[in-house]
Amino acid sequence: GKTVSIDSIAPAHTFVDGVCENCDVVEAPKTGVAYKFGMYQSNKAAIYYITGSMSGYYMATSTTASSGVYVYLEETDGGYHMYTFINGNKQYMNMVVSGSYVNAKFEATASSVFTYDAENYAVVTNANNSKYYFGTYNTYTTVGTTYNANDHICRFYATEQPAKFENAS
């Protein structure tokens, strides 16, 4: 008996050839492929893509996919490292323990090992003795870390861009 706007809920995932036909979320990302990385904000009915900039302790985002950086997975012992290129430099996407907080950071060296959580279509790592996802909660549009898969967590989105590995210094 309650009316709910379709804009207030996330669309159901229906995968065709590994990509959701409703929102372009990737069912299982692979190494060697360029992806956009972002989160669906149900309370704003928009996808926020990582731009490669920081906003304080958080990764900045944009609702325009073309403003988002390409993100890649790199195999390592126990899982994956994630990286992008910022101003031509390879930058790893890490989760860094700072006191009792776990912050998202771009760094020249990989320090976080991620595994793929197929149930939530997201990468997760262990930090401070807990599982952490890239994401946020409430109405925030910048990306930090969250330990709750029910929050707004980042996922890989398919692009039309073929994989290309930019020159890195």
ZAKOL-274949 format. One line per 10 residues: number of its first residue (from 1); their letters; for each residue z, y, x of N, C-alpha, C, O. Coordinates in steps of 0.001 Angstrom, whole numbers, plus 500000, padded with zeros to 6 digits. Each point is the difference from the previous one (the first is absolute). Layout:
<rs>
NUM = a = Z/Y/X/Z/Y/X/Z/Y/X/Z/Y/X  ...
</rs>
This chain:
<rs>
1 = gktvsidsia = 500000/498804/500799/500000/501196/499201/500000/501264/500844/500124/501101/499464  499740/498758/501838/500008/501176/500871/498593/500260/500521/499304/499065/500396  500274/502186/499607/498683/500372/500505/500111/500307/501488/500844/500792/500419  498295/498574/500375/500002/500207/501438/498609/500447/500410/499008/499366/499640  500915/501724/501111/498728/500485/500507/499502/499062/501087/500790/499547/500829  497921/500154/499184/499427/499134/501028/500167/500631/501382/500044/499289/501003  500050/502043/499055/500191/500674/501282/501385/499796/500577/500228/500330/501164  500713/499132/498054/501364/499856/500486/500282/498637/500609/501106/499757/500482  497922/499359/499506/500198/498670/500581/498895/499705/501009/498894/500534/499903  501415/498624/501047/498996/499606/500990/499028/499022/499357/500409/499153/499206
11 = pahtfvdgvc = 498313/500954/501128/499036/499060/499426/500250/498586/500525/500477/499822/501121  499203/499188/498070/500129/498608/500430/498951/499722/501073/498903/500558/499966  501440/498578/500983/499048/499665/501050/499124/498840/499562/500500/498938/499629  498203/501268/500414/499012/498967/499746/499098/499976/501223/499204/500916/500206  500918/498033/500610/499300/499949/501272/498639/499337/499870/499863/498928/499410  499136/501731/501155/498648/499472/500110/499623/500125/501467/499983/501105/500544  499716/497777/500100/499686/499971/501433/501082/500675/500836/499696/500673/500985  501578/499147/498621/501126/500492/500787/500388/501445/499782/500909/500501/500663  498405/500199/498399/500302/501404/499729/500253/500172/498505/499242/499487/499177  501827/501238/500471/500315/500232/498592/498928/500889/499378/499703/501082/500507
21 = encdvveapk = 499728/498452/498400/498942/500784/499352/500561/501214/499256/499229/500867/499588  502080/499217/500230/500605/501144/499320/500401/501123/500941/499939/501173/499633  500479/498463/501609/500564/501046/500865/499603/499891/501469/500419/500842/500794  498797/498166/499600/499542/499785/501380/501072/499495/500955/499776/500000/501211  501402/499562/498280/500996/499369/500875/499408/498714/500551/499318/499258/499293  500954/500493/501981/499501/498802/500668/500995/498864/499798/501205/500176/500177  498277/498665/499453/500862/498843/499728/500646/499458/501271/501179/499646/499984  498081/500284/501101/500516/499494/501276/499232/500678/501131/498881/499589/500308  501695/501445/500320/499285/500721/501065/499755/499123/501217/500698/499012/500227  498286/501374/500561/499604/499248/501182/499943/500929/501201/499851/501214/499861
31 = tgvaykfgmy = 500270/498197/501315/499816/500784/501219/498522/500354/500126/499138/499297/499473  500578/501796/501228/498609/500394/500234/499337/500691/498828/498784/500188/500009  501980/500195/498984/499447/500669/498823/500718/501334/499817/501218/500087/500155  498018/500946/499516/500569/501329/499749/500472/500077/498551/499266/499643/499080  501962/500824/500728/500562/500185/498659/500558/501405/499868/500314/500652/500997  499807/499805/497780/500830/501162/499712/501365/499410/499657/500077/498880/499495  500985/501850/500769/501353/499489/499790/500745/501024/499164/500132/501161/500389  500349/498402/498465/500665/500949/499124/500820/499326/498932/500121/498776/499957  500444/502055/499171/500870/499496/498941/499581/500573/498657/499582/501154/499900  500537/498027/499083/499745/500443/498634/501304/500557/499437/501015/499303/499963
41 = qsnkaaiyyi = 498955/501940/499605/501160/500639/499375/499801/499932/498493/499245/500795/499438  501424/498264/499903/499820/499818/498560/500432/501224/499204/499407/500307/498966  501623/500397/501506/500458/501160/499253/499076/501201/500164/500164/501001/499303  498874/498916/501600/499009/501065/500174/498584/499480/499751/499037/500767/500034  500841/497930/499716/498708/499348/499758/498984/500345/501087/498865/500375/499705  501557/499494/501562/499116/500335/501117/500315/499118/501195/501117/499506/500149  497888/500306/500695/500180/499305/501265/500129/501068/501088/499202/500936/500057  501801/498918/500798/500242/500908/501108/499700/499265/501299/500668/499023/500337  498312/501458/500400/499531/499360/501219/500630/500656/501232/500147/501222/500042  500226/497977/500957/500545/500492/501263/498930/500820/500714/498866/499544/500149
51 = tgsmsgyyma = 501492/501679/500298/499015/500890/500631/500030/499992/501522/499068/500495/500634  501978/498958/499961/500116/500025/501460/500847/501152/500502/500170/500163/501209  500369/500644/497875/500903/501100/500360/501409/499636/499573/500212/499141/499145  500741/501533/501470/501393/499823/499615/500466/501234/499238/499584/501121/500292  501279/498656/498735/500654/501073/499265/501495/499780/500199/500644/499295/499222  499896/501312/501821/501401/499731/500365/500118/498580/500512/499325/499624/500959  501532/499581/498407/500184/498597/500386/499090/499053/499222/500162/498782/500080  498882/501767/499168/499180/499193/499105/498514/500181/500294/499568/501041/500495  499658/497915/499187/498553/500072/500166/499419/500790/498831/500318/499746/498838  498820/501222/501497/499374/500833/498976/498924/499198/499272/499444/499049/500550
61 = tsttassgvy = 500266/501345/498201/499023/499289/499175/499075/500978/499289/500253/501204/499949  498682/498250/499511/499050/500757/499184/499496/499082/498899/499902/498788/500191  499780/501785/498665/499425/499197/498910/498494/499815/500185/499365/499305/499207  500070/501293/501803/498577/499862/500294/499823/498911/501054/500470/500144/501129  498859/498775/498509/499839/498865/500924/499341/500419/501304/500374/499505/501064  498651/501399/498876/499304/500408/501225/500930/500740/500969/499689/500093/501188  501432/500429/498337/500981/500659/500871/500919/498992/500675/500698/500337/500956  499305/498440/498555/500829/498958/500597/499367/499455/501258/498776/499910/500098  502055/499724/500872/499498/499408/501245/499677/498526/499759/500508/499382/499064  498644/500075/501795/499743/498568/499957/501136/499301/500721/500445/500448/501057
71 = vyleetdggy = 500018/498464/498376/501112/499234/500558/499501/498589/500284/499227/499431/499229  501227/500017/501886/499567/498684/500453/501212/499110/500269/501094/500486/500286  498693/498214/499619/501008/499008/500377/499586/499385/501332/498815/499797/500264  502162/499916/500554/499791/499385/501304/500966/498817/500092/501207/500164/499823  498259/498647/500454/500878/498825/500092/500924/500092/501206/499622/500485/501067  501597/499034/498731/500989/499912/501063/500886/498804/499698/499913/499425/498915  500939/500192/502026/500919/498883/499759/500853/500288/498772/500675/501028/499939  499300/498080/499092/500837/500126/498813/499430/500856/498888/500656/500179/498974  498129/500363/501197/499437/500816/498926/498954/500988/500471/499044/499638/500686  501150/501622/498935/499009/501043/500259/500658/501292/500463/501152/500293/499680
81 = hmytfingnk = 498072/500467/501086/500292/501412/500240/499016/500754/499115/498919/499494/499700  501448/501708/499884/499097/500863/499232/499711/501234/500833/500888/500534/500664  497852/499921/499297/499674/501205/500742/498895/500792/499318/499300/499510/499113  500573/501729/501335/498947/500905/499561/499589/500825/501214/500541/499811/501089  498526/501085/498736/499616/500920/501060/500273/501416/499524/499536/500410/498936  501221/500331/501860/500318/501388/499693/499509/500839/501172/500462/499835/501129  498600/501065/498597/499383/500830/501051/499444/499138/501127/500111/500361/501172  499293/498507/498481/499386/499122/500984/500958/499092/500736/499571/499211/500842  501715/500879/498865/500996/499172/500679/500518/498907/499078/500331/500249/498841  499732/498543/501691/500530/498877/499239/501495/500223/499788/500752/500190/500957
91 = qymnmvvsgs = 499667/499785/497788/501399/500207/499654/500480/498836/499133/499407/499697/498966  501662/499665/501466/500572/498902/499230/500906/500567/498911/500651/501030/500175  499367/498273/498715/500866/500365/498881/501236/499119/500101/499938/498794/499762  501177/501819/500590/501234/499264/500242/501084/500408/499021/499929/501050/499361  501068/498097/500539/501241/500317/499297/501088/500013/501061/500252/498993/500663  500385/502157/499489/500931/500226/501086/501410/500199/499451/500219/500809/499099  500736/498438/501459/501395/500126/499594/500579/501242/500665/499916/500165/501217  500670/500700/497971/500632/501228/500486/501361/500107/499322/500114/500497/498880  500909/499031/501813/501339/499958/499387/500000/498989/498868/499677/498831/500210  500683/501609/498595/499996/499102/498839/498692/500093/499217/499847/499330/498979
101 = yvnakfeata = 499202/501496/501485/498720/500172/499317/498898/499223/500693/500085/499696/501190  498878/499988/498047/498791/499419/500550/498874/500946/499618/499730/500202/498816  499607/500385/502193/498955/500997/499767/498632/499461/500359/499871/499159/500889  499103/501326/498419/498611/499706/500321/499550/500979/501075/500318/501188/499942  498928/498299/501056/499527/500860/501086/498651/499528/500512/499676/498814/499950  499541/502145/500545/498801/499699/500770/500413/500070/501465/500600/500985/500429  499075/497955/500357/500378/499973/501407/498901/499352/500829/499200/499218/499485  500767/501112/501804/498983/499476/500905/500186/498513/500307/499052/499332/500412  502153/500148/499393/500303/498602/500297/500467/499295/498732/500754/500567/499209  498800/498205/500602/500424/499211/498834/501414/499492/500205/500331/499459/501055
111 = ssvftydaen = 500508/500723/497918/501359/499458/500075/500364/499190/498752/500977/499251/500017  498265/500886/498923/500283/499268/498758/499011/498863/499816/498797/500168/500202  501715/498682/499415/499157/498851/499672/500094/499797/498488/501085/499832/499442  497760/500189/499920/499931/499871/498550/499469/498633/499598/499164/499414/500687  501333/500096/498199/499429/498817/499366/499448/500446/498656/500342/501069/499495  498799/498093/499934/499388/500372/498735/500757/499362/498848/500183/498783/499966  500254/502035/499095/500688/499574/498785/498940/499868/498901/499661/500982/499339  499821/497804/500470/498903/499768/499068/500405/500250/498547/499145/500315/499172  502124/499554/500509/500462/500245/498633/499881/501476/499632/499708/500336/498852  500518/500548/502125/499952/501441/499756/498778/500683/500618/499857/501219/499895
121 = yavvtnanns = 499259/498005/500752/498792/500526/500643/500346/501108/500995/499349/501045/500022  501671/498725/500793/500490/501036/500920/500513/499373/501286/500322/498813/500039  499754/502005/501024/500601/499540/501240/501489/500329/499976/500437/500980/499396  500320/498167/501281/501459/500151/500047/500464/499671/501409/499384/499188/500691  501700/501440/499730/500591/499705/501300/501514/499950/499856/500555/500477/499010  500099/498949/501972/501464/499987/500022/500489/501107/500916/499570/500112/501148  501336/500707/498327/500618/501081/500772/501416/500180/499476/500233/499936/498793  500693/500284/502093/501398/500186/499588/500497/498852/499121/500771/500215/499065  498782/498568/501241/500403/498790/499270/499560/499972/498542/500634/499337/499180  498288/501374/500482/499455/500000/498638/498477/500030/500052/499412/500401/501004
131 = kyyfgtynty = 499955/499169/497903/498544/500101/499866/499646/501426/499604/500648/500588/499134  498311/499973/501506/499544/501348/499683/498493/500041/499793/499238/499335/500700  500354/501464/498319/498601/500283/499693/499733/501474/500304/500928/500809/499985  497818/499549/500291/499622/501405/499980/499960/500404/498533/499444/499271/499179  501121/501852/500482/499974/500452/498617/500999/501099/499741/500480/500658/500923  499830/499534/497805/500959/501019/499587/500543/499630/498629/499661/498947/499459  501160/501890/499992/500559/499766/498675/499991/501304/499219/499654/501055/500532  500726/498862/498215/500083/501157/499130/498633/500672/499896/499000/499320/499768  500939/501999/500398/498731/500724/499859/499469/500508/501337/499083/500821/500019  501472/498713/501100/499554/500461/501311/498565/499553/500266/499573/498941/499540
141 = ttvgttynan = 499696/501872/501201/498606/499670/500305/499760/499816/501491/498872/499720/500406  502160/500431/500419/499882/499673/501414/500494/498568/500198/500744/499471/499174  498841/499915/501914/500331/498593/500238/501021/499872/501112/499825/500530/501098  501232/498765/498598/501001/499627/500983/500127/498498/499939/499007/499281/500103  502208/500245/499732/500227/498573/499873/500848/499741/498766/500763/500859/499559  499092/497961/499901/500825/499580/498878/500263/498508/500139/499157/499261/500510  501979/500308/499051/500326/498577/500038/499797/499351/498635/500209/498797/499847  499389/501985/499172/499855/499516/498628/498528/499885/499626/499312/501016/499891  500198/497776/499914/498600/499792/499641/499676/500562/498625/498825/500113/499649  502182/500242/499564/499757/500611/498688/499764/501501/500105/499601/500628/499019
151 = dhicrfyate = 500640/499963/502160/499682/501404/500215/498489/500135/500171/499263/499032/499811  500284/502148/500542/498582/500238/500266/499726/499559/501428/500359/500701/500946  499007/498140/499218/499753/499471/501341/498520/500119/500353/499133/499953/499127  500598/500202/502160/498629/500164/500472/499274/498668/500042/500564/498952/500311  498157/501144/499360/499112/498835/500021/498700/500385/500694/499724/501179/500220  499492/497820/500118/498696/500222/500607/498969/500157/498892/499990/499242/499030  499142/501754/501130/498940/500249/499031/498652/499809/500677/499791/500437/501132  499299/498905/498161/498666/499740/500529/499252/501310/500176/500203/500952/499246  498933/499085/501752/499161/501171/500243/498562/499539/500097/499725/498811/500157  499381/502119/499749/498586/499695/500204/499655/500067/501483/498887/499664/500405
161 = qpakfenas = 502072/500769/500392/499808/500184/501433/500020/498660/500724/500976/499259/499877  497980/500408/500872/500078/498779/500805/501041/500192/501100/500279/501129/500404  500276/497808/500064/501008/500075/501065/499385/500648/501227/498908/499631/500431  501793/501324/500117/499526/500644/501225/501235/500358/500788/500965/500535/499454  499008/499181/501783/501145/500280/500843/499677/501232/500815/499179/499955/500916  501465/501137/498748/499755/501276/500629/500478/499965/501456/500862/499198/500360  498575/501669/500456/500428/500081/501395/501433/500490/500065/500348/500998/499368  500461/498327/501370/501398/500393/500147/500304/500245/501449/499508/499297/500882  501308/501706/499363/500385/500262/501379/501322/499337/500288/500510/500097/501116
</rs>
